[in-house]
Amino acid sequence: MSTFDEMDAFEGASLSSRAMAARPMPYLDGLNPAQREAVECLEGPVLMLAGAGTGKTKALTTRIVHLLNTNSARPNEVLAVTFTNKAAREMKNRVGAMMGQAIEGMPWLGTFHSICVKLLRRHAELIAMDDGNGVIEEARPPLHLKSNFTILDTDDQIRLLKQLIQANGIDDKRWPARMLAGIIDDWKNRALTPEKVPTADAGAYNHRGPDLYKQYQRRLLELNAVDFGDLLLHMVTIFQTHPDVLSQYQRWFRFIMVDEYQDTNVAQYLWLRLLASAHHNICCVGDDDQSIYGWRGAEVGNILRFENDFPGAKTVRLEQNYRSTEHILAAASNVIRGNQGRLGKELWTEATGGEKVRLIGHWDGEEEARWIGEEIESMQRGSRGVRPMDLDQMAILVRASHQMRAFEDRFLTIGLPYRVIGGPRFYERMEIRDAMAYFRVVTSPDDDLAFERIVNTPKRGLGNKAQQTIQSVARSNGVSLVEGARLAVESGMIKGKGGAALRTLVEDIRRWGRLAGDGDMTHMELAEIILDESGYTTMWMNDKTPEAPGRLENLKELVKALESFENLQGFLEHVSLVMDNDSQDAEQKVSIMTLHAAKGLEFPAVFLPGWEDGLFPSQRSMDESGLKGLEEERRLAYVGITRAEEVCTISFAGNRRVFGQWQSQLPSRFVDELPEDHVEVLTPPGLYGGGYGAAAPVKSTIDERVAQADGYNSPGWKRMQARSGERGLSQPKESRTQVIDLDAVSAHTLGDRVFHQKFGYGAVVGIEGDKLEIDFEKAGTKKVVARFVTSDSDVPF
């Protein structure tokens, strides 16, 4: 039986089964009016606009049960799409529990990728390489995908792209394969085949992107392989170019349901629209206010234009919240109201009372971490006016992963168990382990494990053979690997570019070791020198992958962590204890995660630290995406607040240290948007944000206005925001003399001739904050910290 005959047989069977009488429907009794309306509206397009904690999963699974129970559809006629395998399993289990039996024959309930794999296996031969006009290339033999294709993982994809890059004579250090992979993934998320890449993207990857994309797709066909992006892209292409195939699936999938519709990208959107274009029986469940994945291709516009895409669509708003208190919901609703691009809804709850959202300002990030640690311990005992809570009922949600370090250090100090969700702990991250290995080998040159980690990181042209030579020389002479490397170079056993780089590394390790002991610089400055001169910081600055900026922020946070210790050795001992503590498991732990990782989770008590402009909302997000970026940041704030069931605490710091220098912070603009009647301000008097609700007389200086500011919504506060370029606000007394204008760090100007202890003479060709880009006469162009160079005129003869 052919694929289409099989489909028609299912369809014929379903027609006879629909003549059967519907069974009782007790499952409808547990729904509220809005949920029931969404469940019972089976025909035509339906948008279930489901706010946080409104029972959307319950409504979606009940709708599937209703379709089956009323014989409106057979299990194989329902296409139900989720984003994760976990969500798909949960949905299938719930349907089975509500039907009172295991559900058999629901082959089309799963993730986008799992469903498209099945479809593509059936129609793989329809994917062929053409010249962009639908004509098979004559210059080369035609290539077709076969049904037994393999799916490449990310490592395989990068390896294949590296081969193509090298074959095209491209410098893969300047133009890394991961950068090209990100560009191609973006095109595939936008349903762009090589011939459809717009002219606006022609400059991608040094103007070679579109051509390499075509080569990559051809190579995949030669290997009979696809990557994850192809699964959607190929099926969209098949549906667009083979209307007979599309019409058969339109007949088969009589009812389509989509979870988390606000997270769909363009390719997923087109796939769904094509399938639903004939019968329009599509029900999309989502929340435009929780669309927070724009950085990975999600397009909030998909849900915003649903009613335009499907004229006559019925929109059902699920607004009754079963998770949070009225104060938490009011705070979230008031913040998200600041977004213009939204469909609009108002969360409410039948439950009254509860704790107001708590807002507190701190002097700095360390004090913020100390206070939250103490608050968690108090809440465990029930001594904060709320019921006692276990550690696993509390979570800290941060905007950026580098914020976790202060909390991890504090919790380790006081012995408070914690877990990091959605990623490794701070000291377990790759870039932190690499940096720590550099510090270890400088303080202890006999640390062979540390040297093995950094000897070719960044790349120094030292392959396995060279590293084996180093180990052999070290063993035969009974010395450390550092000394073995020196001997190998001096004896000529390692030559060429790799040998020269290895000689430089060995000399640098010795020189850094001397700097660590001469007392002429702080260990923070030494750490910066090590990371800069080793090329490690530059490696991540040149890396074009989406993870690179976060890794650089983590390295800055690592340098900042050194301030609390007398020297590098003391810090390394501290980290060793951190790692040792990690092996001691505990049943209950406080959860620490990013706001992005928290979506879909809920906790009785939630802490939201770091609500400061530039940190949250993220300055990088606003710079790159403008108003669109700001609105996504505001949706992230909404997600954060609505994770809390009973207690939500928002905090900000007046000062944070950046590379050892105090930087004044302004509370987030989202703090301004919190509703006064639903917020309790805990900020001590005298710190801005304190004295909420008190009179705010006009003062002559900004410091005085800050101290008396009416919380976060006063005219004085608005003026402070307008003058955000001014520095020196609310600094601790002992730090005021250290405040600097970060926009005027460098005393150098373009063209200045300077001298660097390692790189020699050069000319300044670029200035970025406290970093100089210098074209050195012998070492080439490098970026170094400004205070590590001197003017040519100051160099003694």
C-alpha positions, 0 to 999 in steps of 0.5 A: 500500500502506498503512502497516500493509499494508507492515508486514504484508508485512515480517512475512510475509517475515520468517516465511519467512526464519526457516525458513532455516538459521543461518549460522556464528557466529565472532563469539561467540568473542571474547566473555567468558562474561558478554558471551556470555550477554547476546548469546545470551539473545534471548527475554524482557527482558534487562538488560545491566548494563555497568560502565565499560570492560566492552565493552558496545558490543561486546556490544550490536552482537554481539547485533544480529548474532546476531539477524540471523545466526540468522534470529531477526529481519529487519533491519526487525524490530530497533529499536535506540535510541541517544542520539547519531547518532555512537553509531548510526553506530558501531553500524551500522558495527560490525554491517556489519563483523561480518556481512561486508557493508553492512547494508541495511534497518535503518531503525530503528537510530538516536536516540530523536528520529530514530526518532520523527520517522519514526513521527510523519510517518506518524501526525501527523494523530492529534495534535489540540488538545483540551480535556483530555478527548479532545474537540476544542474547539468554540469554535475550529476543530480543529487537527491536525498534518500530516505535513509539519510542521517542527521548531523549533530552540531559537532558534525556540522562544524566539522563539515563546515571547517572542511569547506572553509579550508577548501575555499582558502579562508582563514578559519581563525578570522572567520570561524566555522561556528560563525558560519554555522550560526549564519546558516542556521539563521537562514534556515530558521527563516526558511531561506534556501541558498537561492533565496538568501536576500541581497541584504544578507549578501555580505554575510561571512565576508561576502562568502556566506551565500556561496558557502551555504550552497556548497554546504547544502550540496555536500550534505546531499552527497553525504545523504545527510541533513542538519536540524535546520533542514528538517523544517526547511526541506518539508517547507520546500516540498510543500511549496513545490509539490502541491499534491503532497501538501493537499494529501497532508491537509486532508490527513491532518484535519485538526492542528494544534500548536503549543507555545506558538509565540516561540515559532520561527519563520520556517515553523510558521510557514510549515503550519500555515501551509498545512492549515491553509485548506481547512483552517482548523488550527488552534494555536496556544501561546502568550505574546507576553512570554516571547523571549527567544528572539535571539534564536529565531523566534518571531513574536509577530507570528502570534500577533498577526494570527487574526490577519493570517486566518480571517474570522479567527476566534481569540479566547483569552485565558486570564484567570491565574492559578499560580500567583498572588494578586500583588504579583499579577498586578506587578507583572501586568503593569510592567508588560503594559509598557509594550506596544506590540502585544495583543493585550490581556489582564491576569487575575486570581480569585485568591486575595491577599498575600505578600506585596512584591518586595523591592530593595536597593543595595550598595553593591552586588556583594551586599545584594548577594549577602542580603539574599543569602540571609533572607533565604535562611530567614525564610527557611525558618519562617521568620520573615512573616511568611510560612517556612519554605524549603530551599527547593521552593526558592529560586534566584533568576538572573539576567546574565550568567555572570551574575551567578558568581557573587551568589555562588561564592556567598552561598559557599561561604555560609554553607547554603546548598544550591544548584545551577539550572540550565548550565554549569556553575560559574567555576565549571564554565570552560572559559573560567577553567581555562583562565584558572589553568593559566593562573595555576601554571603561573603560581605553580609551574609544576602543575602539569594538568594546568599546562596541558589545558592551556598549551594550545589554547588559544591555538599555537600550532601545537598538534598532538605530536608536539604535545607528545614530544613535550611529555616525552622530554619532561618524563625522560628528564624528570621535570615538569611539562613547562620545563620539558617544553623549554628543553624541547624548543631549545633542542630543536625538537619542536620547530617552526611556527609552533616552536616559536609560539611555545617558546613565547609561552614558556617565557611568558609564564616565567615573566608572569611568575616574576610579576606575581612576586615583585609587588609592583602590581595588584593580582587583579592587574596581573590576571588581566595581563595574563589573559590579554598577553596570552591571547586568550581574551583576544580569542573570544573577542574574535570569536563570532559565535553567540556565546562569545560575549557572555564568555567575555563577561564571565572573564571580567567577573572572574577578575572582579572575584579576585578583589576579595583575596590577597593574591592569586594563590589565595583565590586558587585555594578558594576555588579548590574548596568550591569544587570540592564542595560541589561533590557534596550533594544535598536533597534540598538546594536553592535554584539559580538560573537565568530568566531564559532558563526559568520559562515554564517553571514556578517557585513559591519564592523568587528573587530577581536581582540586578534590576539595573539599566544596562544589565536589565534591560540588557544594553547589548540587546537594546543596542542591537535591536532597538525598541524590539530588543527593549520590548523583549527585555520587558517580556523577560521581566514579565516572565521573571515576575510570574514565576513567583507563586507567593513571594517575589523580591526584586533588587538592584545595586547602586554600584558594581565594580567593573575591572576593579573600578566602581561604576554607579548604576541606575535602577532599571526602567522596569522598576519605574513600571511597578505599581505603587499599591502592590509594592513594599519598599525595603530599601534602607533610608538614605539609599536611593529608592528608600523612603517610598511614599514620602515627600521628595523636596527639590534639592540642589544636588543630584546626590540629595535628590537621590537620597530623598527620591520617592522610590522609583516613580518620582519626578526626581527619579525621572530627572536622574534617569535623564541625567544617567551620564552623570557619575558618583551617585550613592557611592560608599564613602570609602570608594568615592575617590576610586570612581572614574569616568569610564568614557574617559579612561584612556589618556591616549589618542589615535596615532600616539606612539607607545611602548609595551613591555612585551610587544615593544613599540607601536601606534594607537589605531583604536580606542575602546573604553580602557582598551587600546588597539595598537599596531605594534612594529614587530607583533602586529595589531593587538588589543591591550589594557591602556594602563599597561602601555606608556607613551614613547616619550616616557620610555627611558633610554 
